[in-house]
Amino acid sequence: MPLIARRIVSLALVAAGSLLDGGCGDPECALPLGGGTFFPNAEVEPSFAVDPSDGAHLIGAWQQDRYSNGGARSILSNVSFDAGKTWTTSSAKFSRCTGGTYERASDPWISISPGGTAHQLALAFDISGSGGNRAILASRSTDGGRTWSNPAGLQVDVDPKLGLDKGSITADPHDASAVYAVWNRLAGLDTPTTATGPTWFARTIDGGNAWEPAISIYDPGADAQTIGNIVAVLPDGTLLNVMQVITCSTNRPPCQTAIDIAVLRSIDKGLTWPLPPITVAAVESVGVVDPKTNRPLRSGGSLPSIGVDASTGAVYVAWEDSRFSHAVDGIALSTSLDRGLTWSAPVQANRAPLAQAFTPSVSAARGRVAVSYFLAMASRSHAGRDFGGQPSGLTVIVTRLTAV
């Protein structure tokens, strides 16, 4: 089985320009701005999935027509049944522009079950009024991504003191009936020092026909939150939820903000998640800047990516980290060989150690691991993305893919 990227860095060859211009003529779709700027051709935050039972079946999803102050007009998706030679555009009803009720949508994530049923997750919300209307929505496609069901609300809020963020969805590669979704939910936004941001989890065990009620599986406490939750399924059925855990979020003395990469484990398909979480590593990060202007760039930060080698059971987690140079962010990679119970010391996965590397994605198969990421370098001739090869112990061999 080939290495499969959980996310891809660009869908530019799949969709060029705004695909909503002809199909969403209603001026309401571009309003209200809420103080932000509207970018009608922006396509960001792609998610990508390969059918585990058919390598020619591919689906990508992304935010279409982004706003500067959060979200986009819609989430669009493209499906290919011939390994990317041809593509067909479709959309779930996550926002008003694609037949839904919410003004904006964000955080697309897509996964495909064995047999070809596709599952998509998004954050949908209104910017008007109090801004409290928001939901985590899930939609499925029983025809491989050509059409999508009416979304199911896994968590629906109307309170402006609550916030939903960064959901992901994972189809169980060993069980076509099981699909898992996770996200974080901020509570008490009007009182930051006591606000909390627990991880929430929901599952379906009938292929997405119905979802069980969402439950909170980990609360880091006051002035703390999780973010970037992703569930991975191990060969023995164990679930790992990787996440970023932020403590002392307000950074008010004597408490100093700290960030860890951690995992939760479930051995019963998500019914229980024993605590405490297992720490993978503490995060060090200085952020990313434009090398020509020195202005800050928005990257994925230290949000983690997780990959599982189904042939060996090895688990890999990658994130953005400055520990290797203490001057620029690079890509850290940690490995677990015991189903997430213990983790190796992080190694640097990016080839150019003094170049800014960010927003990694990791995948593994047949004893090999791949890590893709962005590079920010002053010289265009040296900019690119590296592709990880076979790990020898904890050494990662990389090969250049293409210039950015």
C-alpha positions as CSV (number, residue, x, y, z in Angstrom):
1,M,0.0,0.0,0.0
2,P,1.5,3.4,-0.9
3,L,2.1,6.2,1.6
4,I,-1.1,8.2,1.9
5,A,-1.1,11.9,3.0
6,R,-3.8,12.8,5.6
7,R,-3.8,16.3,4.3
8,I,-2.4,17.9,1.2
9,V,-0.8,21.3,1.0
10,S,-2.5,22.5,-2.2
11,L,-5.5,21.7,-4.3
12,A,-4.6,24.3,-6.9
13,L,-4.5,21.8,-9.7
14,V,-7.9,20.5,-8.7
15,A,-9.8,23.8,-8.4
16,A,-8.6,27.1,-9.8
17,G,-10.5,30.3,-9.0
18,S,-13.8,30.5,-7.1
19,L,-16.2,27.7,-8.0
20,L,-19.0,29.6,-6.3
21,D,-19.2,32.6,-8.7
22,G,-21.7,30.9,-11.0
23,G,-23.6,28.9,-8.5
24,C,-24.0,31.3,-5.6
25,G,-25.3,34.6,-7.0
26,D,-27.2,35.5,-3.9
27,P,-25.6,38.7,-2.5
28,E,-26.4,37.3,1.0
29,C,-23.7,34.7,0.5
30,A,-21.0,37.4,0.7
31,L,-22.5,39.3,3.7
32,P,-22.2,40.3,6.4
33,L,-18.5,41.2,6.6
34,G,-18.5,41.7,10.4
35,G,-15.6,44.0,10.1
36,G,-13.5,41.6,8.0
37,T,-12.3,41.5,4.4
38,F,-13.8,39.2,1.8
39,F,-11.5,37.3,-0.5
40,P,-13.7,35.7,-3.2
41,N,-11.1,33.5,-4.8
42,A,-9.2,32.3,-1.7
43,E,-9.1,28.5,-1.2
44,V,-7.5,27.4,2.0
45,E,-7.1,24.7,4.7
46,P,-7.4,21.6,2.4
47,S,-8.2,18.1,3.6
48,F,-7.5,15.0,1.6
49,A,-8.5,11.4,1.8
50,V,-7.8,8.1,-0.1
51,D,-10.3,5.2,-0.1
52,P,-8.6,2.4,1.9
53,S,-10.3,-0.1,-0.4
54,D,-9.7,1.7,-3.7
55,G,-6.5,3.8,-4.2
56,A,-8.0,5.4,-7.3
57,H,-10.8,7.0,-5.2
58,L,-9.7,10.4,-3.9
59,I,-11.6,13.2,-2.2
60,G,-10.3,16.7,-1.3
61,A,-12.2,19.4,0.6
62,W,-11.3,23.0,1.3
63,Q,-12.6,26.4,2.4
64,Q,-13.9,28.4,-0.6
65,D,-13.9,32.2,-0.6
66,R,-12.3,33.1,2.8
67,Y,-13.0,36.0,5.1
68,S,-10.1,37.7,7.0
69,N,-12.0,37.4,10.3
70,G,-12.8,33.7,10.1
71,G,-14.5,31.1,8.0
72,A,-15.4,31.1,4.3
73,R,-18.5,31.2,2.2
74,S,-18.5,27.5,1.9
75,I,-16.7,24.2,2.0
76,L,-16.3,22.6,-1.4
77,S,-15.1,19.1,-2.3
78,N,-13.7,17.4,-5.4
79,V,-13.9,13.6,-6.0
80,S,-11.9,11.5,-8.4
81,F,-12.4,7.8,-9.2
82,D,-9.5,7.6,-11.6
83,A,-6.5,8.4,-9.4
84,G,-6.8,12.2,-10.0
85,K,-7.1,12.2,-13.8
86,T,-10.5,13.8,-13.6
87,W,-12.4,15.5,-10.8
88,T,-16.0,16.4,-10.0
89,T,-17.0,19.2,-7.7
90,S,-19.6,18.7,-5.0
91,S,-20.6,20.2,-1.6
92,A,-22.3,19.4,1.6
93,K,-24.9,21.8,3.0
94,F,-22.6,23.3,5.6
95,S,-23.3,27.0,4.8
96,R,-25.9,29.2,3.1
97,C,-24.0,29.2,-0.2
98,T,-24.3,25.5,-0.6
99,G,-27.8,25.0,0.7
100,G,-27.3,25.2,4.4
101,T,-28.4,27.7,7.0
102,Y,-25.2,29.1,8.5
103,E,-23.4,32.2,7.1
104,R,-19.9,30.7,7.1
105,A,-18.1,27.4,7.3
106,S,-14.5,26.5,8.3
107,D,-12.2,23.6,9.4
108,P,-13.0,21.0,6.7
109,W,-12.0,17.4,7.3
110,I,-12.7,14.4,5.2
111,S,-12.3,10.6,5.6
112,I,-13.4,7.5,3.7
113,S,-14.6,4.3,5.1
114,P,-13.8,0.8,3.7
115,G,-16.3,0.3,0.9
116,G,-16.2,3.9,-0.2
117,T,-18.7,5.8,2.0
118,A,-17.2,9.3,2.6
119,H,-17.6,11.4,5.7
120,Q,-17.0,15.1,6.0
121,L,-16.9,17.4,9.1
122,A,-17.0,21.2,9.3
123,L,-17.5,24.1,11.7
124,A,-20.5,26.3,10.6
125,F,-21.4,29.6,12.2
126,D,-23.1,33.0,11.9
127,I,-21.1,36.2,12.2
128,S,-24.2,38.4,12.5
129,G,-26.2,38.9,15.7
130,S,-24.4,37.8,18.9
131,G,-22.1,35.4,17.0
132,G,-23.4,32.6,19.2
133,N,-24.9,30.4,16.4
134,R,-22.4,27.8,15.6
135,A,-22.2,24.0,15.1
136,I,-20.0,21.0,14.4
137,L,-21.7,19.4,11.4
138,A,-21.1,16.0,9.8
139,S,-22.3,14.8,6.4
140,R,-21.8,11.5,4.6
141,S,-21.8,10.5,1.0
142,T,-22.9,6.9,0.1
143,D,-21.9,7.4,-3.6
144,G,-18.3,8.1,-2.9
145,G,-18.4,11.9,-2.8
146,R,-20.7,12.8,-5.7
147,T,-23.6,13.9,-3.4
148,W,-23.8,14.6,0.4
149,S,-26.5,14.0,3.0
150,N,-28.1,16.8,5.0
151,P,-25.6,17.5,7.8
152,A,-26.1,16.1,11.3
153,G,-25.4,18.6,14.2
154,L,-22.9,16.8,16.5
155,Q,-22.8,19.9,18.7
156,V,-25.1,22.9,18.2
157,D,-24.6,26.1,20.3
158,V,-26.4,29.4,20.5
159,D,-24.5,30.9,23.5
160,P,-21.9,33.6,22.5
161,K,-19.9,32.6,25.6
162,L,-19.2,29.2,23.9
163,G,-16.8,28.6,21.1
164,L,-16.2,25.5,18.8
165,D,-13.0,24.9,17.0
166,K,-10.8,22.6,14.9
167,G,-12.8,19.4,14.4
168,S,-11.6,16.3,12.6
169,I,-13.4,13.1,11.5
170,T,-11.9,9.6,11.1
171,A,-13.5,6.7,9.4
172,D,-12.3,3.4,11.1
173,P,-10.2,1.7,8.4
174,H,-11.0,-1.7,9.9
175,D,-14.8,-1.2,10.5
176,A,-17.0,0.5,7.9
177,S,-19.7,1.1,10.4
178,A,-17.6,3.1,12.8
179,V,-16.7,6.8,12.4
180,Y,-15.2,9.1,15.0
181,A,-15.3,12.9,15.4
182,V,-13.4,15.2,17.8
183,W,-13.2,18.9,18.4
184,N,-12.6,21.4,21.2
185,R,-15.3,23.5,22.8
186,L,-14.4,26.7,24.7
187,A,-16.7,27.7,27.6
188,G,-16.7,30.9,29.6
189,L,-15.3,33.2,26.9
190,D,-16.4,36.2,28.9
191,T,-14.1,35.2,31.8
192,P,-10.8,34.2,30.2
193,T,-9.0,33.3,33.5
194,T,-11.6,30.7,34.3
195,A,-12.5,29.6,30.8
196,T,-12.1,26.0,29.8
197,G,-11.6,24.2,26.5
198,P,-12.3,20.5,26.7
199,T,-12.1,17.9,24.0
200,W,-15.4,16.6,22.8
201,F,-16.0,13.3,21.0
202,A,-18.9,11.8,19.0
203,R,-19.2,8.5,17.1
204,T,-21.5,6.7,14.8
205,I,-21.5,2.9,14.7
206,D,-23.9,2.5,11.8
207,G,-21.9,4.1,9.1
208,G,-23.1,7.7,9.7
209,N,-26.8,7.1,9.6
210,A,-27.1,8.3,13.2
211,W,-24.6,9.8,15.6
212,E,-24.5,9.1,19.3
213,P,-24.6,12.2,21.6
214,A,-21.3,14.0,22.0
215,I,-19.4,13.6,25.2
216,S,-16.5,15.6,26.8
217,I,-13.5,13.2,27.1
218,Y,-10.9,15.5,28.6
219,D,-11.0,18.9,30.3
220,P,-7.6,20.4,31.1
221,G,-9.2,22.8,33.6
222,A,-9.5,26.6,34.1
223,D,-7.5,28.9,31.9
224,A,-6.6,26.0,29.7
225,Q,-7.8,24.2,26.5
226,T,-7.1,21.6,23.9
227,I,-7.0,22.2,20.2
228,G,-6.1,20.2,17.0
229,N,-7.7,17.0,18.2
230,I,-7.4,14.0,15.7
231,V,-8.3,10.4,16.2
232,A,-6.1,7.7,14.7
233,V,-7.1,4.0,14.6
234,L,-4.4,1.4,15.4
235,P,-4.3,-2.1,13.8
236,D,-5.7,-3.7,17.0
237,G,-8.6,-1.2,17.1
238,T,-7.1,1.1,19.8
239,L,-8.1,4.7,19.3
240,L,-5.5,7.5,19.9
241,N,-6.6,11.1,20.1
242,V,-3.7,13.4,19.6
243,M,-4.1,17.0,20.7
244,Q,-2.4,20.2,21.7
245,V,-2.9,21.0,25.3
246,I,-2.5,24.7,26.3
247,T,-2.3,25.6,30.0
248,C,-2.2,29.1,31.5
249,S,-3.7,30.4,28.3
250,T,-4.0,34.0,29.4
251,N,-0.2,34.0,30.4
252,R,-0.9,36.0,33.6
253,P,1.8,36.0,36.3
254,P,2.8,33.9,38.0
255,C,1.3,31.4,35.5
256,Q,3.2,31.1,32.2
257,T,1.6,29.7,29.1
258,A,2.8,26.2,28.3
259,I,1.9,23.9,25.3
260,D,2.2,20.1,25.2
261,I,1.5,17.5,22.5
262,A,-0.4,14.7,24.2
263,V,-2.6,11.7,23.4
264,L,-5.7,10.0,24.9
265,R,-6.2,6.3,24.4
266,S,-9.4,4.3,24.1
267,I,-9.5,0.5,23.8
268,D,-13.3,0.2,23.5
269,K,-14.0,2.3,20.3
270,G,-14.4,5.5,22.2
271,L,-16.7,4.5,25.0
272,T,-14.1,5.4,27.6
273,W,-10.9,7.5,27.5
274,P,-8.8,6.8,30.7
275,L,-7.0,9.8,32.1
276,P,-4.5,11.4,32.5
277,P,-3.4,12.0,28.9
278,I,0.0,10.8,27.9
279,T,2.5,13.6,27.0
280,V,4.3,13.2,23.8
281,A,6.5,16.3,24.2
282,A,6.5,19.9,25.4
283,V,6.3,22.4,22.6
284,E,8.9,25.1,21.9
285,S,7.9,27.6,19.2
286,V,9.0,31.0,18.0
287,G,6.5,31.3,15.2
288,V,7.0,31.9,11.5
289,V,7.7,35.1,9.7
290,D,8.0,36.2,6.1
291,P,11.8,36.0,5.5
292,K,11.6,39.1,3.2
293,T,9.5,41.4,5.4
294,N,9.9,39.8,8.8
295,R,6.1,40.1,9.3
296,P,4.4,37.2,11.1
297,L,2.9,34.5,9.0
298,R,-0.1,32.4,10.1
299,S,0.9,28.8,10.0
300,G,-0.7,25.7,11.6
301,G,1.4,26.5,14.7
302,S,2.1,23.4,16.8
303,L,-1.1,21.6,15.8
304,P,-0.2,18.0,15.5
305,S,-0.5,15.5,12.6
306,I,-0.6,11.8,13.3
307,G,0.1,8.8,11.1
308,V,-0.2,5.0,11.7
309,D,1.8,2.3,9.9
310,A,-0.8,-0.5,9.6
311,S,1.8,-3.1,8.9
312,T,3.9,-2.5,12.0
313,G,1.6,-0.6,14.4
314,A,4.1,2.2,14.7
315,V,2.6,5.6,15.3
316,Y,4.2,8.9,14.3
317,V,3.3,12.4,15.5
318,A,4.7,15.6,13.8
319,W,4.3,19.2,14.8
320,E,6.0,22.6,14.4
321,D,8.8,23.2,17.0
322,S,11.8,25.4,17.5
323,R,13.7,23.1,19.9
324,F,16.4,22.2,17.3
325,S,17.7,25.6,16.6
326,H,16.0,27.8,19.2
327,A,15.9,30.4,16.4
328,V,13.3,29.1,13.8
329,D,10.5,26.6,13.8
330,G,11.3,23.2,12.3
331,I,9.4,20.0,12.2
332,A,9.5,17.6,15.2
333,L,8.7,14.0,14.8
334,S,8.1,11.5,17.7
335,T,7.4,7.8,17.4
336,S,5.5,5.3,19.6
337,L,6.1,1.5,19.2
338,D,3.7,0.5,22.0
339,R,0.3,1.8,20.9
340,G,0.9,5.3,22.2
341,L,1.9,4.4,25.8
342,T,5.4,5.8,25.4
343,W,7.0,8.2,22.9
344,S,10.5,8.8,21.6
345,A,12.4,12.0,22.0
346,P,11.5,14.3,19.1
347,V,13.8,14.3,16.0
348,Q,14.0,16.9,13.4
349,A,12.2,15.9,10.2
350,N,13.0,18.9,7.9
351,R,16.2,18.7,5.9
352,A,17.2,22.4,6.0
353,P,17.7,22.9,9.8
354,L,17.9,26.7,9.7
355,A,15.0,27.2,7.4
356,Q,11.5,27.9,8.7
357,A,9.4,24.8,8.3
358,F,5.8,24.6,9.3
359,T,2.4,22.9,9.0
360,P,3.5,19.3,8.7
361,S,1.5,16.3,7.7
362,V,2.7,12.7,8.4
363,S,1.8,9.3,7.0
364,A,3.3,5.9,7.2
365,A,3.1,2.4,5.6
366,R,5.2,-0.7,5.2
367,G,7.9,0.5,7.5
368,R,8.3,3.9,5.8
369,V,7.2,7.3,7.0
370,A,6.5,10.5,5.0
371,V,6.4,14.0,6.3
372,S,5.3,17.0,4.1
373,Y,5.4,20.6,5.2
374,F,5.9,24.2,4.1
375,L,9.2,26.0,4.0
376,A,9.6,29.8,4.3
377,M,13.0,30.8,2.8
378,A,14.3,34.1,1.4
379,S,15.6,32.4,-1.8
380,R,12.9,31.0,-4.0
381,S,15.3,28.5,-5.5
382,H,15.7,26.8,-2.2
383,A,12.0,26.8,-1.2
384,G,10.1,23.6,-1.4
385,R,8.6,20.6,0.3
386,D,10.6,17.6,1.5
387,F,9.3,14.0,1.5
388,G,10.4,11.7,4.3
389,G,11.8,8.3,3.5
390,Q,12.6,5.2,5.5
391,P,13.5,5.8,9.2
392,S,16.7,4.2,10.3
393,G,16.3,4.1,14.0
394,L,15.3,7.7,14.5
395,T,17.1,9.1,11.4
396,V,14.8,10.4,8.7
397,I,16.0,10.5,5.1
398,V,14.3,13.1,2.9
399,T,14.0,13.8,-0.8
400,R,13.0,17.1,-2.4
401,L,9.6,17.0,-4.1
402,T,9.2,20.4,-5.8
403,A,9.8,24.1,-5.5
404,V,7.0,26.2,-4.1
